[in-house]
Amino acid sequence: MNEKQKQRQLEMELTNHKDLFLNWDGLEITLTWDDEISNYRGKTEYCDACIWKVETLIEILYREWENTYLRGLNENT
């Protein structure tokens, strides 16, 4: 799968509120959708890690943030 296909697939997962993985400059964050607040909640192994808007995650998906990437939970890289 090429980069554009991966981005489209991740955008679909994001808009369908699937759980995702975020690497924020080395900090590994699992994102889960919270219907109550209509945003993603981030969690690391040790603590809560922010509330994330879909718009922000789309910016990350399209590489508008340095040293940060988004992927599906079942993806290796």
Secondary structure as UniProt FT lines:
FT   HELIX           3..15
FT   TURN            16..17
FT   STRAND          20..24
FT   TURN            25..26
FT   STRAND          27..34
FT   TURN            35..38
FT   STRAND          39..43
FT   STRAND          48..52
FT   HELIX           54..61
FT   TURN            62..63
FT   TURN            66..67
FT   STRAND          68..72
FT   TURN            73..74
//
